Structure formats: structure tokens, C-alpha cells
Amino acid sequence: MATTTTPSVSSQVLSDKKWARWTALALLASAMFFSYIFMDILSPLQSSLQILKGWDPSTYGNFASSETFLNVFIFFLIFAGVILDKMGVRFTAILSGTVMLIGAAINYYALTDAFTSSSLAAWLDANLNLPSAWWNVTPFFKGMPASAKFSAVGFMIFGCGVEMAGITVSRGIVKWFAGKEMALAMGVEMALARVGVFAVFIGSPWIATLGDNLSVTRPVGFAVLLLLIGLICFIVYGFMDKKLESQIGNTEEKEDPFRFSDLGKIFSSGVFWIVALLCVLYYSAIFPFQKYAANMLQCELGISVKTAGLIFSVFPLGAAAVTPFLGNYLDTKGKGATMLIFGALLMIVCHLTFALGLPLLRGAETGVINGTEAIVSGHVERVRPASDGTPNAAVHVVFGIDNFANDEVKQLFIGKKTGETLVFNPRKAFEQPGAADPEASAEALISFLSDRETQIDFAQAMKIDEDFRLTIDSINEPTGWLGFTVAFIAIVLLGISFSLVPASLWPSVPKLVDGKLLGSAYAVIFWIQNIGLYSFPMLIGAVLVATNVGVMNPLSYNYTVPMLIFASLGVLALLFGLWLKALDAKRHYGLELPNKQPSTDEAVELDGLE
């Protein structure tokens, strides 16, 4: 039977059935949802990593960048695109899920106590100590903790898998939704991924503080289990994909096969490069910022990591809520290039607010504890020297005054200044009235002092009558309601921006690229994007250290310069967006046209692509 433009009921393939294509999308999107959770599982715990594992901002930045290292420097994403075009969606999806799981398992092991005491940790301490020079493009440098080095190795492998999964899922959506609700489908997939980020910023601090001590390992282990479920989703999708290909004859890979020479058609297209550069500029101002956002909010607003995660969670949640509606609008009304411009403008406003607005609202730090809402950083040490004459070890603590249940204890801190000391005896001075067990009160005190952001082993010391000295290193008074409101609005604007740009950017690519090159085209864009995602976390970490000389407290960093860098990327993205819209008006690529067409699906060819 000849295939017509509008298939009859008997000639319909699986993708023509709404329930089938949306089920396929649910499987693909679920796998990406779990991968996004793992990708940012440590983002809300930057300060905890510094306290527990010794990861300063440079170390954290290099770890965050490692996710894209292999994609950028051994061109893995380009190879992934070729694999996708040669082997198809089904094979590449399962491969990417397996690679993600292997890398995540390594990352988890690197943060465990078992690794810390292993011979591998000792070897890493003695090796991969490269100088922090301009030519060292690796994530490794001298002084980097072994846990960070091995975590970076795992994150590299995970990064290969997740970026491969990204282009595969995009290609899979085109395969199932071409000529139908493609932008809406991509919007839903991206929305679910944003919900994953929301879950991270809400759930990661909560999981980390379960039990009696903080653990950065626990959230990572949970995310590894989710990746296993994601791999199962890809496997189930594979059965649906196989059924669809049996109906359509696998025309993607067989009727018009991929040739390596076709890559030249992509690289020779001027408008394609504009889209790719716009992509790298925009995403470099989003994902690296996301890595530092929780700590930035802690520093700017003087709040706990849980509160910071709660505030920032508005960003992915808002993006998730808006993206499907924008995708539907693009399908029916168009205006993709205009959305790119508006999204860049909103991003600029957000980053400038954090760079200049919040510091002005907060004003100069007083250095005095004015109320019980203050967050205090300090160090605790024994007053008496150890019996063997060795110096006392000072233990860093971060705590909120309001955490103390005893009002008398709270008042001991009011009026204290930076640099002042407070001598206390856990079994005497801070005993709560009516406490049946002084040792239990002492344990509660240490729990309050640590605020679950550090582990303090005073178990032996609390069994004896001994004095401790708490020295106040820094004081963070929370910003008033106006500062919280401004921060909240800025995060909402960023969420809208993060809906506008991806929802309009990715559905535009099929309008610019021949179908047989689509996998490679997405791979090239993702590869260029990964250059920015590799460079900017490292850059921001280095800038943060350089502009905060002598600052040891992870809650006292000044983020003005890093936020100005992010804002400048938004300005450049805006300029490229204006350029793209002008070219579209001149050459009629169809970027402003609706994605759903009443006629047959026909890709709009760009200059140099035939």
C-alpha cells in the first residue's frame, strides 16, 4: 500500500498514536530527569564539601568542570553524534545510560570513608599534582584532595553518558513527534529535567542531614540508584523504538545513510554557528551559575543551605511550569527568535540583581550579633593543652543562634563581635534547665553548633569536665524582607528565561539541518556548549578565590565579580539573538514560524545544507 501524506487508520505507525508517542516521551524524559538529579546533587552542598572534604572553591569549580572534560578535549560528543547517526536512538540511549551509571558509581565511591583509607587515595594524593598554569586544561592540580580527583574521574565518565543521552533524547523526540507536537514534547522533557533540579535543591540538603551527622555521600548514593532506574527506562523505551522501526523501515538510518563528509555541511553554515555560539553563551551563564547558586544565596542573604536551596528551587520549578506552555505556543504561533532575545534580557536582569542589587540592600556587615537569626562561623578548641603537649586542634563550626532551644544560651551570643571568644563547659555552662543527662545536653549543644554542616567529634571530651573556647570568625546577619523579595523575583525571572530560550532553541535546529545530520548537528552544538560548561565553573572558582583573599568561611564569599561575569555572557547572548533574528527575517529560515504545519513535514534547508 502506498504511503500517503495523511495515513489511514490501517497504515498508522506507532508514533501516530498519541498514547504511544507520549509514553515514549515519558520514558526518555524520566531517564533525563534522573540524570539531572545526579548532575547537580552536590550543588547545594558546596559549603559542606569545603568543611567535610576540604574542597575550596577552586577544587569545587574544577570538579564541576570535569563533567564536560572528555566531551571537549577528546571530542567524545562528536563521536557520540556519529554513533547516534550510525546506530540509532535505541542503541545509543542504552549505551548512554550504562556510561552514566558507571561514572556515578565511581563518584559515589570517591566520597566514601572506604576510599579515604584506600591505597588509591594515597596514590592520588601523590600523583596528578599538576601546576595551576594556563596550559593545564585538566581538572587536576597540586593540592587537590584525592576525593575530589577521583570524583572528577567519575564525573568525567558520567558527563560522557549524560551529554550522549541529551542528544539522543532530542533525536528521539524528533523521531516520534516530527510534524506533531514537537516543541511541546521538547518543552515537557525539559520541564521534567528542571523538576529534577528542583528536587536536588530541596532534597539534597535534606538527605545530607538525615541522622546524627552530615553526609555528602548519602545524597550521591541515592542519586546513583535513580540512575539505575533511568537505565531501565531506556531499556523499556528500546522495545517501543524497535516496534516503530519495524513499521517505518528504519528510514532514518537506511534510506539516506550518514556519511562523515556530511559534517562539513554543518561546519560550513554561518547561521548554524550563530545558533551554536548563542547556545554556549546562554548555557554558560545558567549551568555554572547553578553550581554556585546555593552558596551565593547563603553569602548574600545570610541564610542556611536548606533555606538557600528552597529559594533557588523556584528557578527550576518555575521553568518546569512555564516551558510546556511556551512549547505549545511555539508549535501554534511561532516567534522562536523573539523568545531567544527576551530570554537573554531576563537573564541579564537576574545576574545584575545578584551582582549589584543585593549587596546594596544588605549594606555593610556589622560584625556584631544583633539577634538570634544570625549565622555564625567560628572555631572551637580545648582551653587546656593536650596531655602530650601537642597544640590543640581547632574545629571549624557553623551554626545559627536560633538553633539553640535554651534562651539563656542564645543571649550569651547577643552583642558578640567578630574575633571575640566565648569560653564554655559543655557539662556546666550550657546545660539546659531540668535536663536529666548533662552529657545528652552537651551532645545537643554540639549538634546545634555544627548545624549539621560539619561533624565534630567531642564524644570523649564531653565525658570529662573541660572548658572549650569558641572564637567567632565571621557573622552573617540575614538580609531583611526586601532582600529576600528581590532575590525571589530575580530567581523567578531566571526561571522564565530558562523556559524561553531552550523551548525555542532546540526545536529550531530541525528547521536548519537535514534529518540525516540531526544527531551530528545536536552533537556539535552540545560540544560547543560543553566548552563553556567546562571553562566557566573553573573560571568562577578561580575568580572567587582571587577576589576573596584570606576568606576561609564558605558563607562569607563576595560574589560580585562572578555574577558580573555571568551577566556579561547574557549581553553577548542577546547580541547573537538579535543577529539571528535579523538573518531569519532576511533569509526566511522559518525560526519565527509555527512548528506545526498543516502540510507535509519538510525541513527548511539553510545555506550550505542540501
WOBELNOR-V67998 format. One line per field, one symbol per residue. ss: DSSP state (@ for helix, = for strand, . for the rest). phi: phi as a letter, one per 30 degrees, with the letter a starting at -180 (. if undefined). burial: I if it has 16 or more other C-alpha atoms within 10 Angstrom, else O. A space follows every 10 residues. Layout:
ss: ???
phi: ???
burial: ???
This chain:
ss: .......... ...@@@.@@@ @@@@@@@@@@ @@@@@@@@@. ..@@@@@@@@ @@@...@@@@ @@@@@@..@@ @@@..@@@@@ @@@@@@@.@@ @@@@@@@@@@ @@@@@@@@@@ ..@@@@..@@ @@@@@@.... .......... .....@@@@@ @@@@@@@@@@ @@@@@@@@@@ @@@@@@@... .@@@@@@@@@ @@@@@@@@@@ @@@@@@@@.. .....@@@@@ @@@@@@@@@@ @@@@@@@@@@ @@@@@@@@.. @@@@.....@ @@@@@@@..@ @@@@@@@@@@ @@@@..@@@@ @@@@@@@@@@ @...@@@@@@ @@@@@@@@@@ @@@@@@@@@@ @@...@@@@@ @@@@@@@@@@ @@@@@@@@@@ @@.....=.. ....====== ==........ ....====== @@@...@@@@ @@@...=... =====..... .......@@@ @@@@@@@@@@ .......... @@@...==== ======.... @@@@@@@@@@ @@@@@@@@@@ @@@@@@@@@@ @@..@@@@@@ @@@@@@@@@@ @@@@@@@@@@ @@@@@@.... .........@ @@@@@@@@@@ @@@@@@@@@@ @@@@@@@... .......... ..........
phi: .ddcdcdded cdcddddedd dddedddddd ddedddddec dcedcedddd ddciddeddd ddddddeced ddcchddddd ddedddcjdd ddddddddde ddddddeddd cddddecddd dddddcbhcd ddcdddcddc adjdeedddd dddddededd dddddddddd dddddcbeib cddddddddd dddddddedd ddddddddcd icbdbddedd dddddddddd ddddddeedd dddddddcih deccdbddbd dddddddddd dddddddddd ddddccddde dcdddddedd cibddddddd dddddddddd ddeddddddd dccjidddde dddddddded dddddbdded ddidddibdc adddcccabc bddddddcid ddddcdbbac edddddddde ddcdjdcejd cbcbcecbdc ddeiddbedd ddddeddded hicacbcced dddbdbcbcc cdcabccddd eddddddddd ddddddeddd dddcdddddd dcbdedcddd dddddddded ddddddeddd ddddddcbdi dcddcbdcce dedddddddd dddddddddd ddddddchdi dccdddcdcd dbdddcdjcb
burial: OOOOOOOOOO OOIIIOOOOI IIOIIIIIII IIIIIIIIII IIIIIIIIII IOIIIIIIII IIIIIIIIII IIOOIIIIII IIIIIIOIII IIIIIIIIII IIIIIIIIII IIOOIIOOOO IOOIIOOIOO OOOOOOIIII IOOIIIIIII IIIIIIIIII IIIIIIIIII IIIIIIIIII IIIIIIIIII IIIIIIIIII IIIIIOIIIO OOOIIIIIII IIIIOIIIII IIIIIIIIOI IOOIOOOOOO OIIOOOOIOO OOIOIIOOIO IIIIIIIIII IIIIIIIIII IIIIIIIIII IIIIIIIIII IIIIIIIIII IIIIIIIIII IIOIIIIIII IIIIIIIIII IIIIIOIIIO IIOOOOIIIO IIIIIIIIII IIOOOOOOOO OOOOIIIIII IIIIOOOOII OOIOOIIIOO IOOIIIIOOI IIOOOOOIII IIIIIIIIII IIIIIIOOOO OIOOOOIIII IIIIIIIIIO OOIIOIIIII IIIIIIIIII IIIIIIIIII IIIIIIIIII IIIIIIIIII IIIIIIIIII IIIIIOOOOO OIIIIIIIII OIIIIIIIII IIIIOIIIII IOOIOOOOII IIIIIIOOOO OOOIIIIOIO
